[in-house]
Amino acid sequence: MTDYDALHARIRALTEGETDEVALMATLACEIHHSDERFDWTGFYRVVAPELLKIGPYQGGHGCLVIPFSRGVCGAAARSGEVQIVADVDAFPGHIACSSTTRSEIVLPVFGKSGRLIGVLDIDSNRADAFGQQDATRLVEILEEVFDGF
C-alpha cells in the first residue's frame, strides 16, 4: 500500500518551483508509479484539443496514443470532471484495452488554477479491485497542490 505522506513529501520536494506542466507530469508519473506495487501503468493524458486526450509522460508499457472524451475510463474522467474508480475494467462499458494485463484502474481529472482541465492521471493495475477511496482522496490532494498554478 502506498505511503501517501512520504509520496506527497517527495513530490513536494522534487517539484518545488517547477513551472513546466510536462516536467511536473513526468516527475509525478515516475514517483507515483514506483510508490506501490499495485501500479502497473501510471501516466498522464493531456487535453490537446476540444474533447481529445493525447498521451503524456508515463511509466510502464505502451499506452494508447489518443483517447477521445467519448471513450473509455479516461474519457469518462475528462468528460465528467470526476474521479473514476473501476474495480473490473471488463465490466466498464466502452473500456479501451490499451494493455491486456489491466484488471482495474483509477483515473483522476487534473485541473489548473482556473478550473481548466489540463488532462487526466491514469493508473492501471494488473489486480482486480486495486483502488479505493483513500487512493482517490490522497492523489487528488497531490494533483491539486502540484497543478494549482496552471
ZAKESE-542592 format. One record per atom (N, C-alpha, C): x, y, z. Coordinates in steps of 0.001 Angstrom, whole numbers, plus 500000, padded with zeros to 6 digits. Layout:
N
XYZ
...
This chain:
150
500843498813500000
500000500000500000
500882501242500000
500431502252499335
501201503487499202
501298504236500522
502496504690500851
502702505611501965
502509507012501375
501267507483501389
500947508741500730
501614509944501384
501866509903502681
502554511021503326
503975511144502765
504683510044502666
506047510059502131
506041510433500648
505097509888499891
504989510205498467
504743511695498267
503812512238499019
503473513657498901
504695514522499240
505408514168500287
506601514922500681
507677514874499588
507898513689498994
508884513563497915
508494514410496718
507225514328496341
506756515095495185
506863516592495456
506506517010496638
506616518429497002
508070518899496859
509011518119497372
510429518497497306
510939518513495866
510529517530495077
511020517424493698
510423518468492764
509223518936493054
508529519827492113
508540521289492537
509091521578493687
509087522955494183
509723523906493165
508972524930492788
509462525942491867
509357525583490398
508986524344490077
508880523940488668
507602524520488069
507710525059486864
506556525689486227
506161525043484903
506852524002484498
506537523335483239
505607522147483494
504439522170482867
503445521104483084
503979519724482749
504673519599481627
505155518283481201
506224517760482156
507106518632482618
508120518215483594
507450517740484883
506415518441485300
505685518034486507
505000516683486299
504374516507485154
503715515231484858
504718514091484847
505879514313484254
506903513263484193
507368512874485596
507576513873486430
508029513607487802
506970512855488585
505716513299488489
504636512622489208
504439511199488704
504454511005487395
504268509655486851
505318508703487409
506562509154487441
507650508315487953
507488508034489444
507290509083490221
507200508905491676
505994508067492087
504849508338491486
503638507592491834
503783506131491406
504262505916490192
504386504554489664
505258503670490559
506353504221491032
507293503426491830
506968503407493321
505843504018493695
505482504077495114
504669502883495580
504183502055494643
503262500993495038
503293499876494001
503436498645494454
503500497508493525
502166497243492825
501081497836493316
499790497684492636
499766498410491295
500630499409491136
500582500289489972
501375499676488817
500659499211487801
501241498532486654
501540499514485511
500739500558485398
500928501613484391
500450502915485013
501252503944484923
500928505221485542
501286506322484564
500304507130484198
500639508197483267
499547509224483095
499916510240482361
499014511345482085
498559511323480641
497315511683480439
496793512000479125
496447513478479164
496994514248478213
496842515696478193
495703516113477267
494995517153477643
493986517734476757
494746518520475696
494586518130474426
495312518785473338
494392519486472350
493110519217472434
492104519830471565
490758519604472249
489728520288471800
488414520042472415
488049518555472356
487703518013473518
487235516625473621
488279515585473209
489580515916473338
490613514986472891
491797514954473858
492171513724474251
493332513481475106
494417512810474282
495682513204474547
496833512526473956
497773512128475069
498478511031474844
499369510503475864
500441511533476231
500730511566477514
501787512415478043
502798511531478746
503543512088479668
504545511298480388
503908510111481125
504591508967481057
504077507769481723
505203506822482091
504861505846482923
505748504755483322
504987503452483076
505656502476482491
505022501195482206
505102500907480718
504350499908480283
504329499551478865
503647500625478030
503549500363476748
502927501339475850
501492501629476267
501089502882476101
499711503282476351
499042503641475040
497766503903475082
497046504386473905
497559505787473587
497653506121472329
498176507430471952
497127508531472042
495908508225471616
494841509227471567
493578508626472172
492907509411473021
491637508967473612
490631510116473529
489552509924472803
488512510955472801
487756510952474129
487235512105474520
486470512203475763
485296511222475765
484841510801474601
483663509941474492
483951508464474760
485229508101474970
485568506691475113
486368506393476364
486139505219476929
486958504675477993
486852505381479339
487636504886480275
487642505412481634
488279506804481652
489358506982480883
489988508305480812
489027509333480231
488324508948479187
487335509844478596
486234510192479577
485794509210480363
484740509454481364
485209510438482423
486461510320482872
487001511253483868
487108512657483285
487565512755482040
487697514061481389
486318514686481158
485393513899480691
484038514367480373
483290514826481616
483376514037482688
482590514306483896
483317515213484889
484654515254484800
485431516005485779
485478515321487132
485163514023487157
485124513266488407
486074512078488355
486608511714489519
487478510548489644
486680509297489259
487325508434488509
486726507158488120
487528506038488777
486856505233489600
487488504053490196
486781502845489604
487533502036488882
486942500889488187
487565499617488737
486769498841489453
487249497616490091
487526496504489082
486756496494487977
486896495466486941
486706496137485584
487811496346484863
487723497076483600
486847496361482568
486755495041482658
485915494303481711
484435494614481890
484062495109483062
482665495451483340
482360496918483032
483374497690482617
483167499110482332
482771499267480859
481568499777480592
481132499938479194
482072500857478419
482552500378477291
483411501195476447
484856501256476881
485262500376477799
486660500372478242
487584500185477041
488655500952476997
489654500830475938
490791499973476491
491030498845475870
492066497923476347
493413498290475728
494119499233476346
495456499594475873
496448498492476239
496168497775477320
497015496672477752
496129495505478174
496491494323477745
495696493142478080
495853492733479543
496843493278480247
497064492901481649
496253493742482633
495671494857482179
494938495743483086
493663495080483575
493492495055484901
492294494484485519
491440495552486206
492101496590486737
491363497680487392
492125498972487167
491432500099487362
492124501371487202
491439502492487960
492216503543488158
491712504773488733
492175505889487805
491257506795487480
491590507926486622
491103509188487317
492017510151487436
491721511397488146
491863512578487193
490842513433487116
490990514632486300
492024515564486941
492763516271486105
493790517203486577
493366518604486146
493142519452487144
492677520809486877
493745521824487225
493781522905486451
494627524044486762
493870525014487651
494528526104487975
494005527107488900
492622527625488510
492407527884487246
491144528463486783
490052527421486571
490318526182486961
489354525115486736
489482524498485356
490500524926484606
490745524388483267
491226522941483388
490620522049482618
491047520651482598
492349520558481821
493412520163482500
494735520008481890
494867518624481269
494287517633481942
494386516253481493
493843515320482548
494264514062482478
493873513070483474
495107512258483866
495117511810485110
496129510872485588
495475509494485600
496074508577484877
495549507218484738
496507506253485416
495994505463486348
496800504429486998
496081503094486803
496778502159486184
496233500829485930
496897499819486857
496156498755487163
496698497664487955
496390496340487275
497297495387487420
497038494042486912
496289493204487944
495811493864489005
494984493227490032
493570493779489954
492595492934490181
491210493406490246
491003494208491527
490131495177491461
489710495957492635
490905496484493435
491873497074492739
493119497509493390
493032498886494037
492009499665493706
491959501059494137
490721501354494967
490880502293495893
489759502676496745
489699504179496940
488799504585497801
488574505999498048
489799506685498643
490566505987499478
491778506605500040
492756506968498928
492920506091497940
493790506403496807
493301507673496112
492008507737495852
491433508894495171
491663510172495964
491353510143497238
491474511336498084
492907511837498138
493843510937498379
495246511354498547
495867511788497215
495521511114496124
496056511511494823
495494512860494381
494225513109494652
493631514410494336
494363515515495101
494676515286496372
495422516275497164
496754516620496495
497464515606496044
498761515819495393
498578516597494095
497623516169493268
497398516838491984
497002518296492172
496133518554493139
495694519931493379
496863520810493787
497731520307494644
498873521104495090
499847521369493950
500156520353493162
501164520485492107
500679521357490958
499432521204490554
498950521891489344
498116523143489647
498111523580490889
497314524743491292
497671526009490522
498894526160490103
499324527395489455
499085527468487959
498460526456487385
498328526449485920
496967526894485478
